[in-house]
Amino acid sequence: MTQRDELRAIAVAAMRARGLDPDFPPRALAEVAALRGAPQPTGRATRDLRGRPWCSIDNDESRDLDQLSVAEPSANGDVKILVAIADVDAAVHKGSAVDRHAAQNTTSVYTPAVIFPMLPEKLSTDLTSLADQQDRLSIVIEYVIGQQGDLKSSDVYAAVVRNRAKLAYKSVGAWLANEGPLPAAAAAVPEMEEQLRIQDRAAQALDQLRHTHGALEFESDDVEHVFDGETLRSVEPARSNRAKKLIENLMIAANGVTARFLEGRGFPLLRRVVRSPERWDRIRALARQFGDDLPSLADSAALGAFLSRRKAAAPDQFADLSRTVIKLLGSGEYVVDPPGVEPPGHFGLAVRDYTHSTAPNRRYPDVVTQRLIKASLAGRPSPYTIEELESLATHCTRQEDAANKVERQVRKSAVAMLVRSRVGEQFDAIVTGASPKGTFVRVATPPMEGMLVQGMHGLDVGDRARVRLANVDVERGYIDFVRA
């Protein structure tokens, strides 16, 4: 068995153990096989925006393209942003076999050796993907921002769009940072270079405004698994990327517009929230170790300022600090807000109005939100009762947590596969978890996380320790350390 096959088998077993189905049921596959093409417009309310210079920016290998973007500057300095979201609901009807499978898993699951898509690939990478040079139905989220990133106006409507340039984070990010040429797919479209510059400036204005309001800036813990054929060669930290930040900022703003749109129409909302930190006292103690004094009550602006200072003072240590604070903040969840209820907000993003709407090929809550939008646009009542939405919120939160655990376990299995020949070596580590379940530590190079099985007394999240690799179990994704 090759290493890729071994990791694939581990991933399938982990999916089943966590209540996620790694395979599509025959009825779902039969539904997809019966489709004869991409969905077409059914009414005059759908606008034709195929002439705009739309582009997608995603991972190099991605074919499940959920969103396109375009920016239109005004003479007064305002910029109109249009974000087109794939109309998945046009092909995946509520209650169908495909929909039932998607509602069960609620998300695509990404592991080093295999991806478990939420929707069959004929849909997610073809018929409901905003694929290169293809006409596709979409829901467009339009908003106008001022030069400081402030929202001036917004609208949501259905439109036919066409992806003029399929672009990738790495190449666009390198170009924006003056570290590489304009990608060929962008250079082939006359107006695309200026289009990307405008989108980047708008995204930076949005980002700066959110940080003024207390948005938190973290270092990503994403890694890249490098295979040589069927053999895993290395696991490397993913570099921060300006193009990825561009898309993140446009999508965060679009999700806010979606939330306000549904709110204004009197529709219930499936919100994504991160409440006030679960362990603010520990975050304050962590800040004091660096000479900072945070307020006694949770304050995202104060925390954001502390993180910015630490990133400037010790950039090489910021990734570990980021992971520690993320752990202490607690996880996000889906909640339902009936019309007229004050939303709890998203602590880390510093936004009050927030829902998931921009990735319906990959996340089921986005499909639900899309159905709410389409019902509103058509003048129909909500396709979901409050009780249905509350049940979905609980289920989606649980399944997202399960998917995260699958991804984390298989990533650990991949690292265990790489370091099993290094048992006995010592590493510098930081404590990332401390609870009755155990004490967990993370090593920066090679990037790995495991349990401290000996010498954990007196350690808490954020503490540093010298550890020795004691044991690995590739199948279970276990990496064990002892205090050196």
C-alpha positions in Angstrom: 0.0 0.0 0.0 1.4 3.4 -1.0 1.5 6.3 1.5 -1.3 8.1 -0.3 -3.4 4.9 -0.2 -2.7 4.5 3.5 -3.7 8.1 4.3 -6.8 7.7 2.1 -7.9 4.6 4.1 -7.3 6.4 7.4 -9.4 9.3 6.2 -12.3 7.1 5.2 -12.3 5.4 8.6 -12.1 8.7 10.3 -15.1 10.0 8.4 -17.2 7.0 9.4 -16.1 7.2 13.0 -17.2 10.8 13.2 -20.6 10.3 11.7 -19.7 11.6 8.2 -20.5 9.6 5.1 -17.4 9.3 2.8 -19.6 8.0 -0.2 -22.6 9.3 -2.1 -25.7 7.1 -1.9 -26.8 5.5 -5.2 -29.9 7.6 -5.4 -27.9 10.8 -5.2 -25.6 9.7 -8.0 -28.6 8.7 -10.1 -30.1 12.2 -9.7 -26.8 13.8 -10.8 -26.4 11.4 -13.7 -29.9 12.4 -15.0 -28.9 16.1 -15.3 -28.3 17.1 -18.9 -26.5 20.4 -18.3 -26.1 23.4 -16.1 -29.3 25.1 -14.8 -30.7 27.9 -17.1 -32.6 31.1 -16.3 -36.3 30.6 -15.8 -37.6 34.1 -15.6 -36.9 37.7 -16.7 -35.8 38.7 -13.2 -32.4 37.2 -13.9 -30.0 39.9 -15.1 -27.4 39.2 -17.8 -24.0 40.2 -16.4 -21.8 38.0 -18.6 -20.1 41.0 -20.2 -18.4 42.0 -16.9 -14.7 41.1 -16.3 -15.4 38.5 -13.7 -12.6 36.4 -12.3 -12.2 33.6 -9.7 -9.3 33.4 -7.3 -8.9 30.1 -5.4 -6.4 27.4 -4.7 -4.3 26.2 -7.6 -6.1 22.8 -7.9 -9.7 24.0 -7.1 -12.4 23.3 -9.6 -15.4 23.8 -7.2 -15.5 27.5 -7.8 -18.1 29.2 -5.6 -17.6 32.9 -6.2 -16.5 35.4 -8.8 -15.8 39.1 -8.2 -15.6 42.3 -10.1 -15.1 45.9 -9.0 -16.3 49.1 -10.6 -14.8 52.4 -9.4 -16.7 55.7 -9.4 -15.4 59.2 -10.1 -16.0 60.2 -6.4 -13.7 57.4 -5.1 -16.4 55.0 -4.2 -16.1 51.4 -5.5 -19.0 49.1 -6.4 -18.1 45.4 -5.6 -20.1 42.6 -7.2 -19.7 39.1 -5.8 -21.4 36.3 -7.8 -22.2 33.2 -5.9 -22.9 29.9 -7.7 -26.6 29.1 -7.7 -26.3 25.6 -6.2 -30.0 25.5 -5.3 -31.0 25.6 -9.0 -29.6 22.1 -9.3 -29.9 20.8 -5.8 -33.5 20.9 -4.7 -34.6 20.8 -1.1 -35.4 17.3 0.0 -33.7 15.6 -3.0 -31.2 12.7 -2.4 -28.3 15.0 -3.2 -29.6 17.5 -0.7 -30.2 14.9 2.0 -26.5 13.8 1.7 -25.3 17.4 1.8 -27.5 18.1 4.8 -26.0 15.1 6.5 -22.3 15.9 6.1 -22.9 19.7 5.9 -19.4 20.4 4.5 -16.7 19.3 2.2 -13.8 17.6 4.1 -10.3 18.3 3.0 -7.5 15.8 4.0 -4.0 15.4 2.6 -4.6 12.5 0.4 -8.3 12.8 -0.5 -11.1 15.3 -0.6 -14.7 14.3 0.4 -16.9 16.8 -1.5 -20.2 17.8 -0.1 -21.8 17.5 -3.5 -21.0 15.0 -6.3 -18.1 16.3 -8.5 -20.4 16.5 -11.6 -22.1 19.3 -9.7 -19.5 21.0 -7.6 -16.7 21.0 -10.2 -18.9 21.4 -13.3 -22.6 22.2 -13.4 -22.8 24.3 -10.3 -19.2 25.6 -10.4 -18.5 29.1 -11.8 -16.1 27.4 -14.2 -13.8 29.1 -16.6 -15.4 30.5 -19.7 -18.8 29.0 -18.8 -22.2 30.8 -18.5 -23.6 30.1 -15.0 -26.6 31.1 -12.8 -25.6 33.0 -9.7 -26.8 35.1 -6.8 -25.0 38.5 -7.0 -24.2 40.4 -3.8 -23.6 44.0 -4.7 -22.3 46.7 -2.4 -20.7 50.1 -2.7 -18.0 51.2 -0.3 -16.3 54.5 0.3 -12.6 55.1 0.2 -12.4 54.2 3.9 -14.2 50.9 3.4 -17.5 52.2 4.7 -20.7 50.7 3.3 -22.7 53.1 1.2 -25.4 50.9 -0.4 -26.1 47.2 -1.2 -28.4 44.9 -3.2 -28.9 41.2 -3.9 -30.2 39.7 -7.1 -30.1 36.8 -9.5 -27.8 37.0 -12.6 -26.1 35.0 -15.3 -22.3 35.4 -15.2 -19.3 34.2 -17.0 -15.9 33.6 -15.5 -13.4 35.4 -17.7 -10.2 34.4 -15.8 -9.6 31.4 -13.5 -6.9 32.6 -11.2 -4.9 31.1 -8.3 -4.0 32.5 -4.9 -0.3 31.8 -5.2 0.3 33.4 -8.6 -2.0 36.4 -8.0 -0.5 36.9 -4.5 3.0 36.8 -5.8 2.1 39.4 -8.5 0.4 41.7 -6.0 3.5 41.5 -3.8 5.8 42.3 -6.8 7.3 38.9 -6.6 6.0 37.4 -9.8 4.5 38.2 -13.2 0.8 38.9 -13.9 -0.7 35.4 -14.3 -1.3 34.4 -18.0 -5.0 34.0 -17.5 -5.3 37.5 -16.2 -3.0 38.9 -18.9 -5.3 37.4 -21.6 -8.1 39.7 -20.5 -7.3 43.3 -21.4 -9.0 45.0 -18.3 -8.1 42.3 -15.8 -4.8 43.8 -14.5 -6.5 47.0 -13.5 -9.5 45.0 -12.2 -7.3 43.1 -9.8 -5.6 46.3 -8.6 -9.0 47.9 -7.8 -10.3 44.8 -6.0 -7.1 44.7 -3.9 -7.4 48.4 -2.9 -11.0 47.9 -2.0 -10.2 44.7 0.0 -7.5 46.6 1.9 -9.9 49.4 2.8 -12.4 46.8 4.1 -9.7 45.1 6.1 -8.5 48.3 7.7 -12.0 49.4 8.7 -12.7 46.0 10.3 -9.4 46.2 12.2 -10.4 49.7 13.4 -13.5 48.1 14.8 -11.5 45.3 16.5 -11.1 42.5 14.0 -8.4 40.1 15.0 -5.4 39.3 12.8 -4.0 35.8 13.1 -1.3 33.8 11.5 -2.7 30.9 9.6 -1.8 27.3 10.7 -2.5 25.9 7.2 0.1 23.5 5.9 0.9 22.0 2.5 1.4 18.3 2.0 3.9 17.8 -0.8 3.6 14.4 -2.6 6.0 12.9 -5.1 3.6 10.6 -6.9 2.2 8.4 -4.1 4.9 9.2 -1.5 4.5 12.0 1.0 7.8 14.0 0.9 7.1 17.0 3.3 4.7 19.0 5.3 5.3 22.7 5.0 3.7 25.8 6.6 1.5 27.7 4.0 2.7 31.2 3.4 0.4 34.2 4.1 -1.0 35.4 0.8 -2.3 38.8 -0.2 -4.7 37.3 -2.8 -6.3 35.1 -0.2 -6.7 38.1 2.1 -8.3 40.0 -0.9 -11.0 37.3 -1.3 -11.5 36.9 2.5 -12.2 40.6 2.8 -14.6 40.8 -0.1 -16.5 37.7 1.1 -16.7 38.9 4.8 -18.3 42.1 3.5 -20.6 40.1 1.1 -21.7 37.9 4.0 -22.6 41.0 6.0 -24.7 42.3 3.1 -26.5 39.0 2.9 -27.4 39.1 6.6 -28.7 42.6 6.4 -30.6 41.9 3.2 -32.5 38.9 4.8 -33.0 40.9 8.0 -34.5 43.8 6.1 -36.9 41.4 4.3 -38.1 40.0 7.6 -36.6 36.5 7.1 -35.0 34.4 9.8 -31.3 34.0 9.6 -28.8 31.1 10.1 -25.9 33.1 11.5 -22.3 32.2 12.1 -21.1 33.6 15.5 -18.1 33.5 17.8 -19.2 34.7 21.1 -17.1 36.5 23.7 -14.0 34.4 24.6 -14.4 31.4 26.9 -11.1 32.0 28.6 -10.5 35.8 28.6 -8.8 35.5 31.9 -6.1 33.3 30.4 -5.8 35.6 27.4 -5.2 38.5 29.8 -2.6 36.4 31.7 -0.9 35.6 28.4 -0.8 39.3 27.4 0.8 40.1 30.8 3.7 37.8 30.0 4.5 40.2 27.2 4.0 43.3 29.4 0.5 44.1 28.1 -2.5 44.8 30.3 -5.9 43.9 28.6 -9.2 45.1 30.0 -11.1 42.9 32.5 -14.0 42.6 30.1 -13.5 40.9 26.7 -12.5 43.6 24.2 -11.7 42.6 20.6 -10.1 46.0 19.8 -7.7 45.8 22.7 -6.9 42.2 21.8 -6.3 43.1 18.2 -3.9 45.9 19.2 -2.0 43.5 21.4 -1.7 41.0 18.6 -0.5 43.7 16.2 2.2 44.7 18.7 3.4 41.2 19.1 3.5 40.5 15.4 5.7 43.6 14.9 7.9 42.8 17.9 8.4 39.0 17.3 7.1 37.9 13.8 8.8 34.5 14.1 6.8 33.7 17.2 3.5 35.1 16.0 2.2 31.9 14.5 2.4 30.1 17.9 0.8 33.1 19.7 -2.0 33.0 17.1 -2.8 29.4 17.6 -2.8 29.8 21.4 -5.2 32.8 21.3 -7.5 31.0 18.8 -7.7 28.0 21.2 -8.6 30.3 24.1 -11.2 32.2 22.1 -13.3 29.1 21.6 -15.0 27.7 18.5 -17.7 29.3 16.4 -21.2 28.0 16.1 -24.4 28.4 14.0 -27.4 30.1 15.6 -30.8 31.1 14.4 -32.1 34.6 14.7 -35.8 35.1 14.1 -36.7 38.5 12.5 -36.1 41.5 14.7 -33.7 39.8 17.2 -30.4 41.6 18.0 -27.6 39.3 16.7 -24.8 38.2 19.0 -22.1 39.0 16.4 -18.7 37.5 15.5 -16.0 38.5 18.0 -13.0 37.7 15.8 -14.3 39.4 12.7 -15.6 42.4 14.5 -18.9 42.3 12.7 -22.4 42.0 14.1 -24.3 41.0 10.9 -22.8 37.8 9.6 -24.0 34.7 7.9 -22.3 32.1 5.6 -23.4 32.6 2.0 -20.4 32.6 -0.3 -19.5 28.8 -0.6 -22.6 26.8 -1.4 -20.7 24.1 -3.2 -18.7 23.4 0.0 -20.9 24.4 3.0 -24.5 23.4 3.6 -25.4 26.6 5.7 -24.6 28.6 2.5 -27.1 26.5 0.6 -29.8 27.2 3.2 -29.0 30.9 3.1 -29.2 30.8 -0.7 -32.7 29.3 -0.5 -33.8 32.0 1.9 -32.5 34.7 -0.5 -34.2 33.2 -3.5 -37.5 32.9 -1.6 -37.2 36.5 -0.6 -36.4 37.7 -4.2 -39.4 35.7 -5.5 -41.8 37.0 -2.8 -42.3 33.6 -1.3 -42.2 32.7 2.4 -39.2 31.1 4.0 -38.7 27.5 2.8 -37.7 26.6 6.4 -39.5 27.0 9.7 -37.7 28.4 12.7 -37.7 24.9 14.2 -36.1 23.5 11.1 -33.4 26.2 11.1 -32.7 25.6 14.8 -32.2 21.9 14.2 -30.0 22.6 11.2 -27.9 25.1 13.2 -27.2 22.5 15.9 -26.5 19.8 13.3 -24.2 22.0 11.2 -22.2 23.1 14.2 -21.8 19.5 15.3 -20.8 18.2 11.8 -18.4 21.1 11.2 -16.7 20.1 14.4 -16.6 16.5 13.3 -15.1 17.5 9.9 -12.5 19.6 11.6 -11.5 16.6 13.8 -11.3 14.4 10.7 -9.0 16.9 8.9 -6.9 17.3 12.0 -6.5 13.6 12.6 -5.5 12.8 9.0 -3.0 15.8 9.1 -1.6 14.3 12.2 -1.4 10.9 10.5 0.5 12.5 7.7 3.0 14.1 10.0 3.4 10.9 12.1 4.2 9.1 8.8 7.0 11.6 8.2 8.5 11.7 11.7 8.3 8.0 12.7 12.0 7.7 12.0 12.7 10.6 14.4 11.5 9.1 17.6 13.8 10.1 20.4 14.7 13.6 19.0 14.0 16.7 21.0 12.1 19.8 19.9 11.0 23.2 21.2 7.2 23.3 21.7 4.4 25.5 22.9 1.4 24.3 24.9 -1.8 24.6 22.7 -4.3 22.7 25.0 -4.6 22.0 28.7 -7.7 20.2 30.0 -8.7 17.1 31.9 -8.4 15.3 28.5 -4.7 16.0 28.4 -2.0 18.5 27.6 -1.2 19.2 24.0 1.9 20.8 22.5 2.8 22.1 19.0 6.2 22.0 17.3 6.9 24.6 14.6 9.5 22.6 12.6 8.4 20.2 11.3 4.8 21.5 12.0 3.2 18.9 14.3 1.0 18.7 17.3 0.7 15.9 19.8 0.0 14.9 23.4 2.4 15.5 26.3 2.2 12.1 28.1 4.8 12.8 30.8 5.9 16.0 32.5 2.7 18.0 31.9 2.2 19.2 35.5 2.1 23.0 35.9 1.8 23.8 32.2 -1.0 25.8 30.6 -1.9 27.1 27.2 0.8 29.4 25.8 3.6 28.0 27.9 6.8 26.8 26.2 8.6 23.6 26.9 11.4 21.4 25.6 10.0 18.0 24.6 11.1 14.7 23.2 9.2 12.7 20.6 8.3 9.4 22.3 5.9 7.6 20.1 3.8 7.8 16.9 0.8 5.9 15.7 0.2 6.7 12.0 -3.2 4.9 11.8 -4.7 6.8 14.8 -2.9 10.1 14.1 -1.3 10.0 17.6 2.0 11.8 18.2 3.2 11.5 21.8 5.8 13.7 23.6 7.5 13.6 27.0 9.1 16.6 28.8 12.8 16.6 27.9 
